[in-house]
Amino acid sequence: MIDFRSDTVTKPCNTMKQAMFDAQLGDDVYGDDPSVNELEQWVAETHGFESAIFCSSGTQANLLALMSHCERGDEYLCGQQAHNYKFEGGGAAVLGSIQPQPVENEKDGTLCFKKLKSYIKPIDPHFAKTKLLSLENTINGKILPLAYLTQAREFANENSLQLHLDGARVYNAKVALDIDIMKIAQHFDSMTICLSKGLGAPIGSLLLGTNELIAKARRWRKVLGGGMRQVGILAAAAKTALTENVEKLKQDHANALHLAKSLCGIKGVSINPEHVQTNMVFFKLDKPALIHSIAQELKAKDILISPANPVRLVTHLDITKQDVDVFIKELKSALSKSTL
């Protein structure tokens, strides 16, 4: 099966499975799991934070961050396309009584500071208290420039806001920019790292922050049912993902660019390869109504895509350059049949 739906579909490699098998275990709710403790300490140190907490998912890690930064009736600023606003079930509002204030993303994925400033509420009983700015890097495959992150830190300081990073694919940004992860992490009061996307772990995300923030997050994790027991099995997979799979993201990016350039040569497809920065490719069909039938035909050939307009294709550990070429061949065939 060639699966372009997401980089969440990766399978653990044999090295990762062996690390999981060999992991030392304890009860993490009691703080007794040595593999989890070692992972959290190592990740905090290597990213420049005081503390970290291992979570079951990126959704949970982001929610813990929002609930730890904000109290009931507070507000956070974010992008209209932000995952922790648009795709995480409204958890901040539903479970944290925290009001999101979305702002339209610019074409490059950034948020305009002038617009953000206009949405910060005055201190007044009529309004929620604006406490936090949340950014996402990468967002729809786009990288937030380092200069922009510097400006975001200055903006947060000037407006007495905390600054959070949804870093679900932050390592894609790190690899594409060819920099140390600290160059990104240093700007934020907290950040999440998802391990089950391009990094290839089966489960898990990390939230990093101050000792105080992570202590609050640990309590909220328990309240939300996220306390895990002998979870060192998954912590071992997480450590392997961060030590073995980061540099492999370069190949995912190369495959995505190859995919985009190959799509350029297909009649009925609209795409600009210059927009591809990491592992996501977006294209449109001139006849968008065809996408569902094409998706079904591709599925019959063991190729999975998400039918939409635009179509999002995501490269990852389990997709090779040869897989891309097979997809291009079968897409051409499906399109030729559909346009007859």
Contacts in CASP RR format, 6 or more apart in sequence:
PFRMAT RR
TARGET T0000
AUTHOR 0000-0000-0000
METHOD contacts of the structure
MODEL  1
MIDFRSDTVTKPCNTMKQAMFDAQLGDDVYGDDPSVNELEQWVAETHGFE
SAIFCSSGTQANLLALMSHCERGDEYLCGQQAHNYKFEGGGAAVLGSIQP
QPVENEKDGTLCFKKLKSYIKPIDPHFAKTKLLSLENTINGKILPLAYLT
QAREFANENSLQLHLDGARVYNAKVALDIDIMKIAQHFDSMTICLSKGLG
APIGSLLLGTNELIAKARRWRKVLGGGMRQVGILAAAAKTALTENVEKLK
QDHANALHLAKSLCGIKGVSINPEHVQTNMVFFKLDKPALIHSIAQELKA
KDILISPANPVRLVTHLDITKQDVDVFIKELKSALSKSTL
1 302 0 8 1.000
1 303 0 8 1.000
1 304 0 8 1.000
2 302 0 8 1.000
2 303 0 8 1.000
2 304 0 8 1.000
2 319 0 8 1.000
2 323 0 8 1.000
2 326 0 8 1.000
2 327 0 8 1.000
3 9 0 8 1.000
3 303 0 8 1.000
3 304 0 8 1.000
3 318 0 8 1.000
3 319 0 8 1.000
4 303 0 8 1.000
4 304 0 8 1.000
4 305 0 8 1.000
4 306 0 8 1.000
4 313 0 8 1.000
4 314 0 8 1.000
4 315 0 8 1.000
4 319 0 8 1.000
4 327 0 8 1.000
5 304 0 8 1.000
5 305 0 8 1.000
5 306 0 8 1.000
5 314 0 8 1.000
6 197 0 8 1.000
6 306 0 8 1.000
6 314 0 8 1.000
6 316 0 8 1.000
7 169 0 8 1.000
7 197 0 8 1.000
7 198 0 8 1.000
7 200 0 8 1.000
7 252 0 8 1.000
7 279 0 8 1.000
7 314 0 8 1.000
7 315 0 8 1.000
7 316 0 8 1.000
7 317 0 8 1.000
8 196 0 8 1.000
8 197 0 8 1.000
9 316 0 8 1.000
9 318 0 8 1.000
10 196 0 8 1.000
10 197 0 8 1.000
10 198 0 8 1.000
10 200 0 8 1.000
10 316 0 8 1.000
10 317 0 8 1.000
10 318 0 8 1.000
11 200 0 8 1.000
11 202 0 8 1.000
11 318 0 8 1.000
12 20 0 8 1.000
12 200 0 8 1.000
12 201 0 8 1.000
12 202 0 8 1.000
12 237 0 8 1.000
13 244 0 8 1.000
13 317 0 8 1.000
15 240 0 8 1.000
15 244 0 8 1.000
16 200 0 8 1.000
16 201 0 8 1.000
16 236 0 8 1.000
16 237 0 8 1.000
16 240 0 8 1.000
16 241 0 8 1.000
16 244 0 8 1.000
19 236 0 8 1.000
19 237 0 8 1.000
19 239 0 8 1.000
19 240 0 8 1.000
20 233 0 8 1.000
20 234 0 8 1.000
20 236 0 8 1.000
20 237 0 8 1.000
22 236 0 8 1.000
23 35 0 8 1.000
23 232 0 8 1.000
23 233 0 8 1.000
23 235 0 8 1.000
23 236 0 8 1.000
24 33 0 8 1.000
24 34 0 8 1.000
24 35 0 8 1.000
24 232 0 8 1.000
25 33 0 8 1.000
25 34 0 8 1.000
25 35 0 8 1.000
25 230 0 8 1.000
25 232 0 8 1.000
25 233 0 8 1.000
26 32 0 8 1.000
26 33 0 8 1.000
26 34 0 8 1.000
26 229 0 8 1.000
26 230 0 8 1.000
26 232 0 8 1.000
27 33 0 8 1.000
27 229 0 8 1.000
27 230 0 8 1.000
28 36 0 8 1.000
28 54 0 8 1.000
28 227 0 8 1.000
28 228 0 8 1.000
28 229 0 8 1.000
28 230 0 8 1.000
28 231 0 8 1.000
28 232 0 8 1.000
29 222 0 8 1.000
29 227 0 8 1.000
29 228 0 8 1.000
29 229 0 8 1.000
31 37 0 8 1.000
33 229 0 8 1.000
33 230 0 8 1.000
33 231 0 8 1.000
33 232 0 8 1.000
33 235 0 8 1.000
34 232 0 8 1.000
35 232 0 8 1.000
35 233 0 8 1.000
35 235 0 8 1.000
35 236 0 8 1.000
35 239 0 8 1.000
36 54 0 8 1.000
36 231 0 8 1.000
36 232 0 8 1.000
36 235 0 8 1.000
38 235 0 8 1.000
38 239 0 8 1.000
39 52 0 8 1.000
39 54 0 8 1.000
39 206 0 8 1.000
39 232 0 8 1.000
39 235 0 8 1.000
39 238 0 8 1.000
39 239 0 8 1.000
40 51 0 8 1.000
40 52 0 8 1.000
40 53 0 8 1.000
40 54 0 8 1.000
40 206 0 8 1.000
41 52 0 8 1.000
42 239 0 8 1.000
43 52 0 8 1.000
43 193 0 8 1.000
43 206 0 8 1.000
43 208 0 8 1.000
43 242 0 8 1.000
44 50 0 8 1.000
44 51 0 8 1.000
44 52 0 8 1.000
44 208 0 8 1.000
44 209 0 8 1.000
46 181 0 8 1.000
46 182 0 8 1.000
47 181 0 8 1.000
47 182 0 8 1.000
47 185 0 8 1.000
47 191 0 8 1.000
47 193 0 8 1.000
47 208 0 8 1.000
48 182 0 8 1.000
48 185 0 8 1.000
48 186 0 8 1.000
48 208 0 8 1.000
49 185 0 8 1.000
49 190 0 8 1.000
49 191 0 8 1.000
49 208 0 8 1.000
49 209 0 8 1.000
49 210 0 8 1.000
50 209 0 8 1.000
50 210 0 8 1.000
50 211 0 8 1.000
50 214 0 8 1.000
51 208 0 8 1.000
51 209 0 8 1.000
51 210 0 8 1.000
51 211 0 8 1.000
51 213 0 8 1.000
51 214 0 8 1.000
51 215 0 8 1.000
52 206 0 8 1.000
52 207 0 8 1.000
52 208 0 8 1.000
52 209 0 8 1.000
52 214 0 8 1.000
53 61 0 8 1.000
53 64 0 8 1.000
53 206 0 8 1.000
53 207 0 8 1.000
53 214 0 8 1.000
53 217 0 8 1.000
53 218 0 8 1.000
53 221 0 8 1.000
54 204 0 8 1.000
54 205 0 8 1.000
54 206 0 8 1.000
54 228 0 8 1.000
54 231 0 8 1.000
54 234 0 8 1.000
54 235 0 8 1.000
54 238 0 8 1.000
55 61 0 8 1.000
55 64 0 8 1.000
55 204 0 8 1.000
55 205 0 8 1.000
55 206 0 8 1.000
55 207 0 8 1.000
55 221 0 8 1.000
55 226 0 8 1.000
56 203 0 8 1.000
56 204 0 8 1.000
56 205 0 8 1.000
56 226 0 8 1.000
56 228 0 8 1.000
57 194 0 8 1.000
57 196 0 8 1.000
57 203 0 8 1.000
57 204 0 8 1.000
57 205 0 8 1.000
58 168 0 8 1.000
58 192 0 8 1.000
58 194 0 8 1.000
58 204 0 8 1.000
58 205 0 8 1.000
59 84 0 8 1.000
59 88 0 8 1.000
59 89 0 8 1.000
60 205 0 8 1.000
60 221 0 8 1.000
60 224 0 8 1.000
60 226 0 8 1.000
61 192 0 8 1.000
61 194 0 8 1.000
61 205 0 8 1.000
61 206 0 8 1.000
61 207 0 8 1.000
62 83 0 8 1.000
62 84 0 8 1.000
62 88 0 8 1.000
62 134 0 8 1.000
62 166 0 8 1.000
62 192 0 8 1.000
63 84 0 8 1.000
63 88 0 8 1.000
63 91 0 8 1.000
63 92 0 8 1.000
63 95 0 8 1.000
63 96 0 8 1.000
63 220 0 8 1.000
63 224 0 8 1.000
64 207 0 8 1.000
64 217 0 8 1.000
64 220 0 8 1.000
64 221 0 8 1.000
64 224 0 8 1.000
65 134 0 8 1.000
65 164 0 8 1.000
65 190 0 8 1.000
65 192 0 8 1.000
65 207 0 8 1.000
65 213 0 8 1.000
65 217 0 8 1.000
66 76 0 8 1.000
66 84 0 8 1.000
66 92 0 8 1.000
66 96 0 8 1.000
66 98 0 8 1.000
66 132 0 8 1.000
66 134 0 8 1.000
66 164 0 8 1.000
67 92 0 8 1.000
67 95 0 8 1.000
67 96 0 8 1.000
67 98 0 8 1.000
67 216 0 8 1.000
67 217 0 8 1.000
67 220 0 8 1.000
68 190 0 8 1.000
68 213 0 8 1.000
68 214 0 8 1.000
68 216 0 8 1.000
68 217 0 8 1.000
68 220 0 8 1.000
69 76 0 8 1.000
69 131 0 8 1.000
69 132 0 8 1.000
69 162 0 8 1.000
69 164 0 8 1.000
69 189 0 8 1.000
69 190 0 8 1.000
69 213 0 8 1.000
70 76 0 8 1.000
70 92 0 8 1.000
70 96 0 8 1.000
70 98 0 8 1.000
70 131 0 8 1.000
70 132 0 8 1.000
71 131 0 8 1.000
72 96 0 8 1.000
72 97 0 8 1.000
72 98 0 8 1.000
73 97 0 8 1.000
73 98 0 8 1.000
73 99 0 8 1.000
73 128 0 8 1.000
73 129 0 8 1.000
74 98 0 8 1.000
74 99 0 8 1.000
74 128 0 8 1.000
74 129 0 8 1.000
74 130 0 8 1.000
74 131 0 8 1.000
74 132 0 8 1.000
75 98 0 8 1.000
75 99 0 8 1.000
75 100 0 8 1.000
75 101 0 8 1.000
75 121 0 8 1.000
75 127 0 8 1.000
75 128 0 8 1.000
75 129 0 8 1.000
75 130 0 8 1.000
75 131 0 8 1.000
75 132 0 8 1.000
76 92 0 8 1.000
76 98 0 8 1.000
76 99 0 8 1.000
76 100 0 8 1.000
76 101 0 8 1.000
76 130 0 8 1.000
76 131 0 8 1.000
76 132 0 8 1.000
76 133 0 8 1.000
76 134 0 8 1.000
76 164 0 8 1.000
77 101 0 8 1.000
77 103 0 8 1.000
77 111 0 8 1.000
77 116 0 8 1.000
77 119 0 8 1.000
77 120 0 8 1.000
77 130 0 8 1.000
77 132 0 8 1.000
77 133 0 8 1.000
77 134 0 8 1.000
77 161 0 8 1.000
78 84 0 8 1.000
78 85 0 8 1.000
78 100 0 8 1.000
78 101 0 8 1.000
78 102 0 8 1.000
78 103 0 8 1.000
78 111 0 8 1.000
78 133 0 8 1.000
78 134 0 8 1.000
78 135 0 8 1.000
78 136 0 8 1.000
79 85 0 8 1.000
79 102 0 8 1.000
79 103 0 8 1.000
79 104 0 8 1.000
79 105 0 8 1.000
79 111 0 8 1.000
79 134 0 8 1.000
79 136 0 8 1.000
80 86 0 8 1.000
80 102 0 8 1.000
80 103 0 8 1.000
80 104 0 8 1.000
80 105 0 8 1.000
81 105 0 8 1.000
81 109 0 8 1.000
81 136 0 8 1.000
81 139 0 8 1.000
81 140 0 8 1.000
82 102 0 8 1.000
82 105 0 8 1.000
82 134 0 8 1.000
82 136 0 8 1.000
82 139 0 8 1.000
82 166 0 8 1.000
83 136 0 8 1.000
83 139 0 8 1.000
83 166 0 8 1.000
83 168 0 8 1.000
84 92 0 8 1.000
84 134 0 8 1.000
84 136 0 8 1.000
84 166 0 8 1.000
85 92 0 8 1.000
85 100 0 8 1.000
85 102 0 8 1.000
86 102 0 8 1.000
90 100 0 8 1.000
92 98 0 8 1.000
92 99 0 8 1.000
92 100 0 8 1.000
93 99 0 8 1.000
93 100 0 8 1.000
95 224 0 8 1.000
99 128 0 8 1.000
101 119 0 8 1.000
101 128 0 8 1.000
101 130 0 8 1.000
103 111 0 8 1.000
103 112 0 8 1.000
103 115 0 8 1.000
103 116 0 8 1.000
103 119 0 8 1.000
104 115 0 8 1.000
105 111 0 8 1.000
105 139 0 8 1.000
106 112 0 8 1.000
108 142 0 8 1.000
109 139 0 8 1.000
109 140 0 8 1.000
109 142 0 8 1.000
109 144 0 8 1.000
110 144 0 8 1.000
110 145 0 8 1.000
110 148 0 8 1.000
111 135 0 8 1.000
113 151 0 8 1.000
113 152 0 8 1.000
113 155 0 8 1.000
116 133 0 8 1.000
116 155 0 8 1.000
117 155 0 8 1.000
117 159 0 8 1.000
119 130 0 8 1.000
120 130 0 8 1.000
120 159 0 8 1.000
120 161 0 8 1.000
121 127 0 8 1.000
121 128 0 8 1.000
121 129 0 8 1.000
121 130 0 8 1.000
123 129 0 8 1.000
130 159 0 8 1.000
130 161 0 8 1.000
131 161 0 8 1.000
131 162 0 8 1.000
132 161 0 8 1.000
132 162 0 8 1.000
132 163 0 8 1.000
132 164 0 8 1.000
133 152 0 8 1.000
133 155 0 8 1.000
133 156 0 8 1.000
133 161 0 8 1.000
133 162 0 8 1.000
133 163 0 8 1.000
133 164 0 8 1.000
134 164 0 8 1.000
134 165 0 8 1.000
134 166 0 8 1.000
135 144 0 8 1.000
135 149 0 8 1.000
135 152 0 8 1.000
135 163 0 8 1.000
135 164 0 8 1.000
135 165 0 8 1.000
135 166 0 8 1.000
136 144 0 8 1.000
136 165 0 8 1.000
136 166 0 8 1.000
136 167 0 8 1.000
136 168 0 8 1.000
137 143 0 8 1.000
137 144 0 8 1.000
137 149 0 8 1.000
137 165 0 8 1.000
137 166 0 8 1.000
137 167 0 8 1.000
137 169 0 8 1.000
137 170 0 8 1.000
137 173 0 8 1.000
137 184 0 8 1.000
138 144 0 8 1.000
138 169 0 8 1.000
138 170 0 8 1.000
138 172 0 8 1.000
138 173 0 8 1.000
138 277 0 8 1.000
138 278 0 8 1.000
138 280 0 8 1.000
140 280 0 8 1.000
140 282 0 8 1.000
141 169 0 8 1.000
141 172 0 8 1.000
141 277 0 8 1.000
141 278 0 8 1.000
141 279 0 8 1.000
141 280 0 8 1.000
142 277 0 8 1.000
142 278 0 8 1.000
143 172 0 8 1.000
143 173 0 8 1.000
143 176 0 8 1.000
143 177 0 8 1.000
143 277 0 8 1.000
143 278 0 8 1.000
144 173 0 8 1.000
146 177 0 8 1.000
146 179 0 8 1.000
146 183 0 8 1.000
146 184 0 8 1.000
149 184 0 8 1.000
149 187 0 8 1.000
150 187 0 8 1.000
152 163 0 8 1.000
152 187 0 8 1.000
153 163 0 8 1.000
153 187 0 8 1.000
153 188 0 8 1.000
155 161 0 8 1.000
156 162 0 8 1.000
156 163 0 8 1.000
156 189 0 8 1.000
162 189 0 8 1.000
162 190 0 8 1.000
163 187 0 8 1.000
163 188 0 8 1.000
163 189 0 8 1.000
163 190 0 8 1.000
164 188 0 8 1.000
164 189 0 8 1.000
164 190 0 8 1.000
164 191 0 8 1.000
165 184 0 8 1.000
165 185 0 8 1.000
165 187 0 8 1.000
165 188 0 8 1.000
165 190 0 8 1.000
165 191 0 8 1.000
165 192 0 8 1.000
166 191 0 8 1.000
166 192 0 8 1.000
167 191 0 8 1.000
167 192 0 8 1.000
167 193 0 8 1.000
167 194 0 8 1.000
168 192 0 8 1.000
168 193 0 8 1.000
168 194 0 8 1.000
168 197 0 8 1.000
168 205 0 8 1.000
169 194 0 8 1.000
169 197 0 8 1.000
169 198 0 8 1.000
169 278 0 8 1.000
169 279 0 8 1.000
170 181 0 8 1.000
170 184 0 8 1.000
170 185 0 8 1.000
170 191 0 8 1.000
170 193 0 8 1.000
171 181 0 8 1.000
171 193 0 8 1.000
171 198 0 8 1.000
171 199 0 8 1.000
171 246 0 8 1.000
171 249 0 8 1.000
172 198 0 8 1.000
172 249 0 8 1.000
172 252 0 8 1.000
172 253 0 8 1.000
172 278 0 8 1.000
172 279 0 8 1.000
173 184 0 8 1.000
173 278 0 8 1.000
174 180 0 8 1.000
174 181 0 8 1.000
174 183 0 8 1.000
174 184 0 8 1.000
174 246 0 8 1.000
175 246 0 8 1.000
175 247 0 8 1.000
175 249 0 8 1.000
175 250 0 8 1.000
175 253 0 8 1.000
176 249 0 8 1.000
176 253 0 8 1.000
176 277 0 8 1.000
176 278 0 8 1.000
177 183 0 8 1.000
185 191 0 8 1.000
185 208 0 8 1.000
189 209 0 8 1.000
189 210 0 8 1.000
189 213 0 8 1.000
190 207 0 8 1.000
190 208 0 8 1.000
190 209 0 8 1.000
190 210 0 8 1.000
190 213 0 8 1.000
191 207 0 8 1.000
191 208 0 8 1.000
191 209 0 8 1.000
192 205 0 8 1.000
192 206 0 8 1.000
192 207 0 8 1.000
192 208 0 8 1.000
193 205 0 8 1.000
193 206 0 8 1.000
193 208 0 8 1.000
194 204 0 8 1.000
194 205 0 8 1.000
195 201 0 8 1.000
195 203 0 8 1.000
195 204 0 8 1.000
195 205 0 8 1.000
195 206 0 8 1.000
195 237 0 8 1.000
195 238 0 8 1.000
195 241 0 8 1.000
195 242 0 8 1.000
196 202 0 8 1.000
196 203 0 8 1.000
196 204 0 8 1.000
196 205 0 8 1.000
197 316 0 8 1.000
198 245 0 8 1.000
198 249 0 8 1.000
198 252 0 8 1.000
198 279 0 8 1.000
198 316 0 8 1.000
198 317 0 8 1.000
199 241 0 8 1.000
199 242 0 8 1.000
199 245 0 8 1.000
199 246 0 8 1.000
199 249 0 8 1.000
200 241 0 8 1.000
200 245 0 8 1.000
200 316 0 8 1.000
200 317 0 8 1.000
201 234 0 8 1.000
201 237 0 8 1.000
201 238 0 8 1.000
201 240 0 8 1.000
201 241 0 8 1.000
202 234 0 8 1.000
202 237 0 8 1.000
203 234 0 8 1.000
203 237 0 8 1.000
204 234 0 8 1.000
204 238 0 8 1.000
206 238 0 8 1.000
207 214 0 8 1.000
207 217 0 8 1.000
208 214 0 8 1.000
221 227 0 8 1.000
228 234 0 8 1.000
245 317 0 8 1.000
248 317 0 8 1.000
249 278 0 8 1.000
249 279 0 8 1.000
252 278 0 8 1.000
252 279 0 8 1.000
252 315 0 8 1.000
252 316 0 8 1.000
252 317 0 8 1.000
252 319 0 8 1.000
253 277 0 8 1.000
253 278 0 8 1.000
253 279 0 8 1.000
253 315 0 8 1.000
254 321 0 8 1.000
255 279 0 8 1.000
255 315 0 8 1.000
255 319 0 8 1.000
255 320 0 8 1.000
255 321 0 8 1.000
255 324 0 8 1.000
256 276 0 8 1.000
256 278 0 8 1.000
256 279 0 8 1.000
256 280 0 8 1.000
256 281 0 8 1.000
256 313 0 8 1.000
256 314 0 8 1.000
256 315 0 8 1.000
257 273 0 8 1.000
257 276 0 8 1.000
258 321 0 8 1.000
258 324 0 8 1.000
259 281 0 8 1.000
259 313 0 8 1.000
259 315 0 8 1.000
259 324 0 8 1.000
259 327 0 8 1.000
259 328 0 8 1.000
260 271 0 8 1.000
260 273 0 8 1.000
260 275 0 8 1.000
260 276 0 8 1.000
260 281 0 8 1.000
260 283 0 8 1.000
261 273 0 8 1.000
262 324 0 8 1.000
262 325 0 8 1.000
262 328 0 8 1.000
263 269 0 8 1.000
263 271 0 8 1.000
263 273 0 8 1.000
263 281 0 8 1.000
263 283 0 8 1.000
263 328 0 8 1.000
263 331 0 8 1.000
264 271 0 8 1.000
264 273 0 8 1.000
266 328 0 8 1.000
266 331 0 8 1.000
266 332 0 8 1.000
266 335 0 8 1.000
267 335 0 8 1.000
268 285 0 8 1.000
268 286 0 8 1.000
268 287 0 8 1.000
268 335 0 8 1.000
268 339 0 8 1.000
269 283 0 8 1.000
269 284 0 8 1.000
269 285 0 8 1.000
269 286 0 8 1.000
269 335 0 8 1.000
270 283 0 8 1.000
270 284 0 8 1.000
270 285 0 8 1.000
270 286 0 8 1.000
271 281 0 8 1.000
271 282 0 8 1.000
271 283 0 8 1.000
271 284 0 8 1.000
275 282 0 8 1.000
279 314 0 8 1.000
279 315 0 8 1.000
279 316 0 8 1.000
280 312 0 8 1.000
280 313 0 8 1.000
280 314 0 8 1.000
280 315 0 8 1.000
281 312 0 8 1.000
281 313 0 8 1.000
281 314 0 8 1.000
281 315 0 8 1.000
282 310 0 8 1.000
282 311 0 8 1.000
282 312 0 8 1.000
282 313 0 8 1.000
283 310 0 8 1.000
283 311 0 8 1.000
283 313 0 8 1.000
284 309 0 8 1.000
284 310 0 8 1.000
284 311 0 8 1.000
285 291 0 8 1.000
285 294 0 8 1.000
285 309 0 8 1.000
285 311 0 8 1.000
287 338 0 8 1.000
287 339 0 8 1.000
288 309 0 8 1.000
290 335 0 8 1.000
290 338 0 8 1.000
290 339 0 8 1.000
291 307 0 8 1.000
291 308 0 8 1.000
291 309 0 8 1.000
291 311 0 8 1.000
292 307 0 8 1.000
293 334 0 8 1.000
293 338 0 8 1.000
294 307 0 8 1.000
294 331 0 8 1.000
294 334 0 8 1.000
294 335 0 8 1.000
294 338 0 8 1.000
295 305 0 8 1.000
295 306 0 8 1.000
295 307 0 8 1.000
297 330 0 8 1.000
297 334 0 8 1.000
297 337 0 8 1.000
297 338 0 8 1.000
298 304 0 8 1.000
298 305 0 8 1.000
298 327 0 8 1.000
298 330 0 8 1.000
298 331 0 8 1.000
298 334 0 8 1.000
301 330 0 8 1.000
303 326 0 8 1.000
303 327 0 8 1.000
303 330 0 8 1.000
305 311 0 8 1.000
305 313 0 8 1.000
306 312 0 8 1.000
315 324 0 8 1.000
END
